[in-house]
């Protein structure tokens, strides 16, 4: 069995044609699996919805009086 397994594993390296066939077959298999699963990974838990900063700033209390503004005076020339 190990002799046949080694022969199968070495087959892609025998020529550029075999390597190309193997690479195209693997890419096609990955594309098929990606389409079949529709990009969803079933083993990952669903992400909890997160709050955005816009929601937190809208909920923050607004100051009742505006902050005092300071004016700078230029010295006379």
C-alpha positions in Angstrom: 0.0 0.0 0.0 2.8 2.5 0.8 4.3 1.9 -2.6 1.1 2.8 -4.4 0.5 5.8 -2.0 4.0 7.1 -2.7 3.4 6.8 -6.5 0.1 8.7 -6.2 1.8 11.4 -4.1 4.7 11.7 -6.6 2.4 11.9 -9.7 2.0 15.7 -9.7 5.8 16.1 -9.7 6.5 13.9 -12.8 5.8 16.7 -15.3 4.5 20.3 -15.6 1.3 18.9 -17.2 0.6 16.7 -14.1 1.4 19.6 -11.7 -1.0 21.9 -13.7 -3.8 19.3 -13.7 -3.4 18.9 -9.9 -3.4 22.6 -9.2 -6.5 23.2 -11.4 -8.3 20.3 -9.7 -7.5 21.6 -6.2 -8.6 25.2 -7.2 -11.8 23.8 -8.7 -12.5 21.8 -5.5 -11.9 24.8 -3.3 -14.3 26.9 -5.5 -16.9 24.2 -5.3 -16.6 24.0 -1.5 -16.8 27.8 -1.3 -20.0 27.9 -3.4 -21.5 24.9 -1.6 -21.0 26.5 1.8 -21.9 30.0 0.5 -19.0 31.5 2.4 -20.4 30.6 5.8 -18.4 28.6 8.3 -20.7 26.5 10.4 -18.1 25.9 13.1 -17.7 29.6 14.0 -20.1 31.1 16.6 -22.3 33.9 15.5 -20.9 37.3 16.3 -22.8 39.4 18.8 -24.0 42.7 17.4 -21.8 45.5 18.6 -22.8 49.0 19.4 -21.4 51.8 17.3 -19.9 55.0 18.6 -22.9 57.0 17.1 -25.3 55.2 19.4 -23.2 55.9 22.4 -22.7 59.6 21.6 -26.4 60.0 20.9 -27.3 58.6 24.3 -24.8 60.8 26.2 -26.4 63.8 28.0 -25.8 67.1 26.4 -24.5 70.0 28.5 -27.2 72.5 29.4 -25.0 75.6 29.2 -22.5 76.2 26.5 -18.9 76.2 27.5 -17.4 79.7 27.9 -15.4 80.9 25.0 -12.2 82.8 25.5 -11.3 85.7 23.2 -7.8 86.7 22.5 -7.0 90.3 22.3 -4.2 91.5 20.1 -1.9 94.1 21.6 -2.1 97.5 20.0 0.7 98.3 17.6 
